[in-house]
Amino acid sequence: MSETVINRLKTIIAEELDVNLKIEEINEDASLFEDGLGFDSIVTVEFISLIEQHFGLEFSDGELNPELFSNLKVLADFISSKKPELTMETVS
């Protein structure tokens, strides 16, 4: 898993989503939903769109499942598997 990808996901959450979280408050092991970061369906759709923009990838319908968004580590592993070059370089 790439720490670069996790850090970029944290930045997207803190700076671009309306969730009132600071980067240092975001635990990569916490659920993105109710008992964790508190994402609702609207925030989740916005987050997916931002991930696609920032990482230059597109989720297929089959990839969009709750398990993928269980926490940032799982999501970062998935992004790294789709874009292996991200584990070697900084994401803009």
Beta strands, then each sheet from edge to edge (+ up, - down):
end
